[in-house]
Amino acid sequence: MSTDLPAAPEYAEPVVDWHRLDVRMLVVRPLNELLGLVPVFLGLLVLGKGEGWRILTSVGVIVAIVLFGLLRWLTTRYRITTEQVEMHTGLFVRKRLAVPRDRIRTVDLTAKLGHRLFGLSAIRVGTGQRDQPGEDGLTLDAVSSAEAERLRVLLLTIAKAETPTTDEVVPERPGVVLSKWDNRWLRYAPLTLSGLVAAGALFGFAMNFARELDIEVLDPMTRAAHWIADQPLGLTIALFAGVVLVVATFGSVLVYVVQFWGYRLTREPDDTVRVRRGLLTTRSVSVAEQRLRGVELVEPLLLRAGRGAHAKTVTTGLGRKGESNLLLPPAPVVEAHRVSAEVLRQDESPTRTPLRRHPVAALRRRLVRAVVPLLVLAAVLAWFAPSWTWQVVLALVPFSAALGWDRYRSLGHALTERHLLARAGSAIRETVALQRTGIIGWRISRSFFQRRAGLVTITATTAAGDGAYHVVDVAEADGLALADEAVPDLLRPFLER
């Protein structure tokens, strides 16, 4: 069956033939669904009271999945005209989706394990900040990989009425490689804490599975815990820390490899920035360069301590939901700066610009908010709780003060010829380089305590990324001057009142 799209006529309402999804999805979709239901089948195997009941239930689930896949293939049609992408699907509940082509922000090609075995891909058309499955956007699951690549180029090209689309296969031209996977980046995996989450989930699943199979694992673990507890305190702490470190390191490296294996950042001939990554499920996200409004460097505390960072795009109409804005996985901060410069077509990344420090009043605000709550808590515990509780809280005061100092050190802003720079945060420090031409408005806010300290928060509003980026606790005169210089005449009518 041919899935080539026919030529779109030039008149206002072109008549374009509708197309089905690839027939191989009749096998691929049930396969992917069954892979996801492996834990359910294991539960049926363990919990089933009778052999016949288990077999009937399993067969019923498989038949339902196959029939659902067949129904979806029979009822789903799509077409692409010069103005929009349309898809009709559903039998009992009929859905008709239409996405204007000039609203397309990203094209995401995803291939799960089943897709890859049969040479298929799922195409997701991203359209905006609330781009979540079931809420916005449009997904074609599935088409052949070659057709997916052709549609990727077609969808990211703004259609013109005088230039009709053709059904010729667009030859794939190699893009310019901006960055690619480096095995040395694995050393940053343990600094992301993803290993602890993965290890915790795996441990919980293993414990539940062992309990259902009547495998006794608690007694050996209990004996090991008692043995460790009977050791000297220093050895106990060292053993516990060692086990957590080994498990977290292994889990984080595994998660990193699964998510980012084969990472490749390219600039395509169709003027898009494209990120490919993934081990079991491969993903390719393309963002039109004309939608880019800047970059954002994210440095969680541990990753920053290891001189690492990861980068995201600031794209018109695309918020932070999902991972469509990922530009660089956790990697050396030097690489993050270099990639930012390449994507923004700059000789030097604006994220390297020296930032202007904020007033000392901003430091006082952070120290007060970091220390005073602990002192109040210690006073309450000293009155109502055992003596050791308030002593523990007081012992945390130096660490909290250090965190407040680091939050102040992270504050900063700057203005370059093309970008507004703003940085804030300590546990997660974020540095954004926002194009000045992408700023569509300003919001100036002051709390009661900020007014007493002579500080304001200047917020640049934009149609890209989060929609608003803050310069926090800046001196009032400096903040107003920054806003006026960044976008001349936008703020001046309010200043003259």
N, C-alpha and C positions, 0 to 999 in steps of 0.2 A: 504494500500500500504506500503510495507516495504521500509525503507530508509537506511537499514544497508548497509555498504559498503562491497563489496566482497574482498576476499584476493587478494593481488597484487602479480603477478608472480615474479620470481626472475630474469628473463632475462631482457635485456636492455630496451626493449620497451614493457612494460606490457600492456596487453589488459584488461581494466577495464570497466565494464558496466557503462553507463551513467545513472544518476538519475534525476528525476524531483524534484522540490520543493514540500513542503507539499500542498496537495490539499486544505486544509483549508485557504490557502492564497487567494483563490478566494473570500472569505468573508472578511478576515482580511484586505487585502490591500485596497479594496474600503471603508471599515469602517474607517481606519486611514485617508484616503484621504478626506472622507466626514467630519470627525471631524475637519480637518485642513481648510475646506472650509466653515465652519459655518459662518464666517464674510461675505463671498460672498453671501450666501443664505439670510442673514439678509439684505444685500444691495439690493438684488433683491426684497425682500419683501417690502422694504421702497421705492426704486426708481422706481419700475415697474409701468408703466402707465396703463396697462390693466391686468386683472386677467388671461386671456388666455396666454398672453405673458410671464408672470411670471411662470405659470405652465409649459409651453413648454420649457422654458429656463432651469428650474430646472430639469425637466425630462431628457432633453438632456445632461446636465452635469453629472447626475447620470449614464445614459446609457453609456456615453463615458468612465467614470471611470471604470465601471464594464467590459466593453469590453477590455479596456487597461489591466486590471488585468488578464482577461482570456487569452489575447494574450501573455502576459508575462509568464504566467504559461505554456502555450502550447509550447513556443519557448525557454524556459530556461532549460538547462541541466548542470549538474556539475559532476565531478568525482575527486577523489584524488588518485594519484599513489604514488609510492615510491619516485618520484622525484619532482612532482609539483601538484598544484591545478589548475584545468581547469574549465572554465565556458563558455558556448556558449549561447548567448541570442540575441533577436531581429529578426524581420521578414524582414522589408524593409531595415533596416540598421543592418546587421549582425555583431555582436561583438564576438570576440573570445579572452578571457583573460586567461593567464597562469601565475601563480606565483610560482617560484621555492620554494620548502619548506625550503631550507636553507636561504632564504631571508625573511622569516616571522619574524616579530619583535613583534607583538602583535596580540591577538585575542580578539575582542570586541563583546560581546553578548549584544544586545539591544532589549528590549521588550517594545514597546509602549502599550498604554491601550488596543488597539484591539488585539495585540499579547497576552497579559496576559489573556484576557478573553477566548482565545482559546488554551492556553498552547503552544504558539509558541515563537520563538526568531529569530532575524536577526543576522547573523554572519558577521562581518567585519574583513577581514584579513589585518592587517597593515604591510606595507613593507618598509617604509622609511620616510625621512624628509618631502617630498612633498606629504605626505599621506592625500589626500583630495578626497572626492567623485568626480568621474568624471576624476581624474587625476592619481591616483595610487591606488593600493590595489584592493580588490575584496569583493563583498558583496553577501551573500546568504540570500534572504528575501522571504520566511521564511521556517524554519524547526522546527520540534517539539523540545520542551525544552530538552528532554532527548537526542535526536540526537545532538542538539547543544552542550551539555556538552561533549558528546563522541567525537565530532569533535574538540572541544577545546583542549582536551587532545591529540588527534591524531596530530593536526596541530602544536602543540608546541613541539612535539617530532621529532627530526631530524631522518628521515627515513634512514635505512640502507638496502643496496641491499640484504645482507645475512639474514636480519630479515624482512620478508614480513609482511604487515599489515594483520589483520584478521577482520572478520566481527562479532566477538564476542563483545557484549556490555561491555564496560569497567566499572566495578563497581565504583561508586563514593565513595571516601574515604574522611573523613573530613580533612580539612587543619588546620594548627596551626594559631590561631587567634592572630594577632599582634596588632590590634587596632579595635575599633568598636564605633558606635554612642553613644554619651553621650549628654543627654538633656542640660547639663550645657554649651555646646558649643554654644547654641543659643545666648548667650550674645555677641558673637563675630560677629553675623550677621549684626547689625547696623554699625559696623566699616568697612564694605566692600564697602559702597556706592551703593551696588546693589539695595537697597531699593529706592533710588532717581530715578534711571533709570526705575525700575519697576513702581513706582508711576507716573512718567512722561508719560510712555507709556499708562498706564491704564487711566490716566486723559485725554490724547488726544483721546483715543478710545471712552471714555464715552462722551466727548464733541461732537465728530463727530456724534455719534449715537443719542444723544439728539437733535442735530440740524436737523438731517434728519427726526426725528419723530416730529419736531416742538414743542419739549419740551423746555420751556423757563427756562434756567438755568443761563443765563448771568446777567439778572436783579437782582436776589437775590445775586449773587456773587458780582455784582457792588455795591449794597447797603451795603453789608457786608464790602467791601473794603473801601467805603466812611466812614462807621461808625468807622472802625479801624483807618483810617487816621485822623479822628477828635479827637481821643484820644491823651493823652500826648505821646510825642515821646518815652519815656521809655516803656510805656504800649504797644504801637504799635509794637516796636521791639520785646518785650517779646511775644506778641500774635503770630506774624509772625514766630518767632523762634520756639514757641511751636507747631504750626500747622505743620511746616516742620519736626520737630523732631518726632512727633507722626506718620505722614504719612510715613516718611522714615524708622522708626523702624518697623512698621507693614509690609511694603513692603519688607524690607530686610529679616525679619524673614520668611515671606512667600516664598521668592525666595530660601532661605537657605534650608527650609524644602523640597521644591519640588526637588531641585538639589541633596541634600545629605542625605535624609531620609533613614535609614537602612544601612548607611555606614558600611562597614566591610572590613578590610584588613587582608588577610590571606596568609600564605605560603603553597602552595599546595604540595601534594606528588610528583607531576610531576616536581618539581623544578621550579615553577613559583610563582611570586608574583601577587596576584589577588585582585582587588578592586571592590566591589559591592556597588551600591548606586542608589538612585532615588525613588521618590514617585509614580508619574503617569507613567513615563517612567523609567523602571529599566535598569541599565547598569552594565555590568560586563566586566572589562578589565584585561587581563592576560598578563604579561610580563615575558619572560624567564629570570631567574636569570643570566644566562651566558651572557646576553646582557646588564646587568646593569653595568654602569661605574661610578656611584656616585649618589648623591642627591643634591637637591637645596632647600634652605629655602627662602621663599619670605615673606617679611614683609612690606606691605604698611604702610604709615605713621600713619594712625589712628589705624590700627590693631596692629602696634608696640607699640603705646601709651597704648593700653590695654593689653600688654604682650601676644600678639597672633601672629600666623604665619600660613602659609600653606606650604606644602612640595610637591615637584615634583621629579620624577625620571630623571636621566640622562642616557638615554638608547641608545645603538648603533643603528644608522639608524633611530632614532625617534626624530624629532624636537619638537618644542613647539606648532605646529599647532594642533588645536583641544584640547581635554582634555584627551587624552590617557595616558599622563604622570602624571596625578594627583595621588598623594600618600596619602595626608591628606588634608581635607577641613580646612577652618579657625578654629583654635583650640588653646589651650594654647601653648606657645612656648616651654614649658617643654615637652609637648606631641610630638611636632614636632621633638625635639632632640631625644626623646626616640624611636620614630618610625624610624628615620634615622639610629640609632644604630642597631635596629632589622633587618631592611632591608639589611644593609651592613654587618650583622653578626659580629658586633663589641661590645665589652663590654661597651665602651663609644663612643658616637657619635663624629666623627671628627669635626662636626660643633660646638662643645663646645671648641675646641682648642683655646687658647688665640692667638690673631692675632698681628702681628707686625705692629706698626704704621708707616705711611709714613712721609717723610721729611716735614719740615715747609714750604718749597717751594710749596708743594701741597696745603697747607692751603691758602697761598697767592693767588694762581691761582683761587681757589674757591671763595674767598672773592672778588677778582677783578671782576670775571665774574658775581657775584651776585649783586654787588653794582654799578659798573661803568655804566652799561647800564641805570640804573634808574637815576643816576645823569645826564647823557647826556639827557635823556628824560625830566627831570625836567628843565634843562637849555633851551631846545627847547620850552617847554610849557610856560616858563616864558617870552619868547620873543614873541610868537605868539598866546597864549591862555589866557583866564581869569586867574586871580591870584590864584583862589582856586584849579585849576588843578595841578599846579606844587607843591602846598602844599600837596595835596593828595599823589602825587608820592613820595615826600620826606618822608611822614609818613610811606611809605612802606619800606623804606631803612632798618630800624632795623630788620624787619621780613625777608627780603631778606638776610641780613647778617647772621641772625640766621640760615637760611636754608643752606647757604654756609658753616657755621661752622659745621652743622650737616652732610653735605655731606663729610666733611673732617673726622669727627669722625667715619663715617661709613667705610672709607677706611681701608683696612688691608689685610694681607696675611700671610700664614704660611705653613709649610711643615711638615707632619707627616711621619711615616714609610711607609704608603700606599697611602696617599692622598695629593693633592695640594689644599689648601684653598685660596679662593679669595672672597673679599666682597667689594661692592660698592653700591652707590645709597642712596637717602634720601627719596624722595616721595615714591619710591618703592625700599627698600633695599633688595638686593639679596646676599645670601651667598652660594657658590657652593663648594662642596667637590668632587673633581674629582680624580679618581684613577690614580696614576702615570703611571701605565702600559697602560692606555688608551690614553696617550698623544703621538701623532704621529709626532709632529713638533712644532716649535716655530716661532713666528713672532714678530720682534722688530720694533717699530715705534716711531718716535719723531717728533713732530711739531716744528715749528720755536720757539715758546715760551717755549716748553719743553726743547729744546736744551739750551736756555739761562738760564733756571732754573736748568739744570743738571738732568732732569727727563726723563724717558722713559716709554712706555707702553709695557709690556710683554704679549703676547697672546699665550696661549696654544691651539693648534689645535687638534681636536679629531674627530672621526667618530660618536660621540654620542651627543645627545642633540642639543645645538645651533651650534655645530661644532667649536666654538671658545670661550674661556673664558679668560677675560682680568684681568691683574694686573695693575691697572691704576696709573700713576704718582708715580712710585717707583724710588728711586735713581738708577742711571745707574749701578753702581758697584753691588748694592744689587740685582737688577733685573737679571743681567747676572749670578751672583752666584746662585740665586734661580733656574734659568732654568737649569744650569749645574748640580746642586745637585739633582733636581727632576728627570731628565732623564740623567744620566751620559753618556758622550761621544756623545750625540746627537748634542750639541752646540759647543763642543770643537774644531772641525776643523775650525769653523769660528772665534773662539777666538784666534787661533794660527796664523792667517794670519797677 
